[in-house]
Amino acid sequence: GGRGVDVARAARMAAFGFFFHAPFMHHSYRVMEWAFPGRSLRSVAIKLVLDGTVVATGVYVLMFYSRCLMEWRPLSDATRDLRERYWKLITTAWCIWPFVGLVNFTLVPLDKRVLVNNVVGVFWAAFLSHQMNVGGDMKLSEPSRTLVRRLSAPFNGAVVDGAPPSGAAPAPAAGTPEPKA
């Protein structure tokens, strides 16, 4: 069974959305549209990359640090949480937000993009709130872990969930001689 709704946590996420996220996204969309106007393939591609990297990173930094401020916790907690969870958050976001961005940047007028972002964001915020409050690692299903591993392998080359990046041979155990060819 569930534990019910944590009203204080929900209020913090709502405050984050109202005071930080919505204004940040409003200005981010305006700047991206100013710098890369229109709906050409090039403009949309650049905006998708910026949205999925620079803007998303900005949102996560704001989210973790504002959470610590609202909970009267040291900011070093936010730094630690970002280090522990950033890659899984960003690579999981890449499974959802590029599709939202594609719709936003090609079909939605500029003045309605934050609204579209916020509608999808309600569900994403519930996921993030849960992930920010679990005691440690993010809990992902096996298909999600596989997708995250494949998306992030080219960037980090690290072992994820005890498995090497997709297509890589497992590293030999320490002290094990290399097999001869």
C-alpha positions as CSV (number, residue, x, y, z in Angstrom):
1,G,0.0,0.0,0.0
2,G,0.9,3.6,-0.5
3,R,1.7,6.1,2.2
4,G,-0.7,8.7,0.9
5,V,0.0,12.2,-0.3
6,D,2.9,14.1,1.4
7,V,1.3,17.5,1.4
8,A,4.5,19.4,2.4
9,R,6.4,17.7,-0.5
10,A,3.6,18.5,-2.9
11,A,3.5,22.1,-1.8
12,R,7.3,22.3,-2.3
13,M,7.0,20.9,-5.8
14,A,4.2,23.3,-6.6
15,A,6.2,26.3,-5.3
16,F,9.2,25.1,-7.4
17,G,7.0,24.9,-10.4
18,F,5.4,28.3,-9.9
19,F,8.4,30.4,-8.8
20,F,11.3,28.7,-10.6
21,H,10.3,26.2,-13.3
22,A,7.6,28.1,-15.2
23,P,9.5,31.4,-15.4
24,F,12.7,29.5,-16.3
25,M,11.0,27.7,-19.1
26,H,9.2,30.8,-20.3
27,H,12.4,32.6,-20.7
28,S,14.3,29.6,-22.1
29,Y,11.7,29.1,-24.9
30,R,11.8,32.8,-25.7
31,V,15.6,32.9,-25.9
32,M,15.7,29.7,-28.0
33,E,13.1,31.1,-30.4
34,W,14.9,34.4,-30.6
35,A,18.3,32.7,-31.3
36,F,16.9,30.0,-33.6
37,P,13.6,31.3,-35.1
38,G,11.2,29.2,-37.0
39,R,10.4,25.6,-37.6
40,S,13.0,24.5,-40.0
41,L,14.7,21.2,-39.4
42,R,17.9,23.0,-38.3
43,S,16.1,25.3,-35.9
44,V,14.0,22.5,-34.3
45,A,17.1,20.2,-34.0
46,I,19.1,22.9,-32.3
47,K,16.3,23.8,-29.9
48,L,15.8,20.0,-29.1
49,V,19.4,19.6,-28.3
50,L,19.5,22.8,-26.1
51,D,16.3,21.8,-24.4
52,G,17.5,18.3,-23.6
53,T,20.9,19.4,-22.4
54,V,21.3,23.0,-21.2
55,V,17.7,23.8,-20.3
56,A,17.1,20.4,-18.6
57,T,20.4,20.7,-16.6
58,G,19.3,24.2,-15.5
59,V,15.9,22.8,-14.4
60,Y,17.6,20.0,-12.4
61,V,20.1,22.4,-10.7
62,L,17.3,24.8,-9.8
63,M,15.1,21.9,-8.6
64,F,17.7,20.3,-6.3
65,Y,19.0,23.5,-4.8
66,S,15.5,25.1,-4.3
67,R,14.4,21.9,-2.6
68,C,17.3,22.2,-0.1
69,L,16.4,25.8,0.5
70,M,12.8,25.0,1.1
71,E,13.7,22.2,3.4
72,W,16.3,24.3,5.3
73,R,19.0,21.8,4.4
74,P,22.6,22.5,3.5
75,L,23.2,23.2,-0.2
76,S,25.9,20.5,-0.1
77,D,23.0,18.0,0.0
78,A,21.8,19.3,-3.4
79,T,25.3,19.0,-4.8
80,R,25.6,15.4,-3.6
81,D,22.1,14.5,-4.8
82,L,22.9,16.0,-8.3
83,R,26.1,14.0,-8.5
84,E,24.3,10.8,-7.5
85,R,21.2,11.2,-9.7
86,Y,21.9,13.5,-12.6
87,W,22.8,11.0,-15.3
88,K,19.8,8.7,-14.6
89,L,17.5,11.7,-14.5
90,I,18.8,13.3,-17.7
91,T,18.9,10.0,-19.7
92,T,15.4,9.1,-18.5
93,A,14.2,12.5,-19.5
94,W,15.7,11.9,-23.0
95,C,13.1,9.0,-23.3
96,I,10.2,11.5,-23.0
97,W,11.0,15.1,-23.5
98,P,12.4,15.1,-27.0
99,F,9.0,13.9,-28.2
100,V,7.3,16.7,-26.2
101,G,9.9,19.2,-27.6
102,L,9.3,18.0,-31.2
103,V,5.6,18.7,-30.8
104,N,6.3,22.0,-29.0
105,F,8.8,23.4,-31.5
106,T,6.9,22.3,-34.6
107,L,3.2,22.6,-33.8
108,V,2.7,24.8,-30.8
109,P,2.8,28.6,-30.9
110,L,5.5,30.1,-28.7
111,D,3.0,31.6,-26.2
112,K,1.5,28.1,-25.5
113,R,4.7,26.1,-25.2
114,V,5.1,26.4,-21.4
115,L,1.4,25.3,-21.1
116,V,2.2,22.1,-23.1
117,N,5.4,21.6,-21.1
118,N,3.4,22.0,-17.8
119,V,0.7,19.5,-18.8
120,V,3.3,16.8,-19.4
121,G,5.3,18.2,-16.5
122,V,2.6,17.4,-14.0
123,F,3.3,13.7,-14.5
124,W,7.1,14.2,-14.9
125,A,7.1,16.2,-11.6
126,A,5.4,13.3,-9.8
127,F,8.1,11.0,-11.1
128,L,10.8,13.5,-10.1
129,S,9.4,14.1,-6.7
130,H,9.3,10.4,-6.1
131,Q,12.9,10.0,-7.4
132,M,14.2,12.9,-5.3
133,N,12.7,11.3,-2.2
134,V,13.7,7.7,-2.5
135,G,16.5,6.6,-0.2
136,G,19.2,6.3,-2.8
137,D,19.3,5.1,-6.4
138,M,16.4,5.7,-8.8
139,K,14.2,2.7,-9.2
140,L,13.7,1.9,-12.9
141,S,12.2,-1.1,-14.6
142,E,14.5,-3.4,-16.5
143,P,13.5,-2.0,-19.9
144,S,14.0,1.5,-18.7
145,R,17.4,0.6,-17.2
146,T,18.4,-0.9,-20.5
147,L,17.4,2.2,-22.5
148,V,19.1,4.5,-20.0
149,R,22.3,2.3,-20.2
150,R,22.3,2.5,-24.0
151,L,21.6,6.2,-24.2
152,S,24.2,7.1,-21.6
153,A,27.0,4.7,-22.6
154,P,28.5,6.9,-25.3
155,F,28.8,9.7,-22.8
156,N,30.1,8.1,-19.7
157,G,31.6,4.8,-20.8
158,A,30.9,3.6,-17.3
159,V,29.5,0.3,-16.1
160,V,25.7,0.7,-15.3
161,D,23.9,-1.7,-13.1
162,G,26.9,-4.1,-13.1
163,A,26.8,-4.4,-16.9
164,P,29.3,-2.8,-19.4
165,P,28.0,-0.3,-21.9
166,S,26.0,-1.8,-24.7
167,G,28.3,-3.7,-27.1
168,A,31.3,-3.6,-24.8
169,A,33.0,-6.7,-23.6
170,P,33.0,-7.1,-19.8
171,A,36.2,-6.0,-18.2
172,P,38.4,-8.8,-16.8
173,A,38.5,-9.0,-13.0
174,A,41.4,-7.4,-11.2
175,G,44.5,-9.6,-11.3
176,T,43.0,-11.8,-14.1
177,P,45.5,-12.2,-17.0
178,E,44.3,-11.0,-20.4
179,P,43.3,-13.8,-22.8
180,K,45.8,-14.4,-25.6
181,A,44.5,-13.9,-29.1
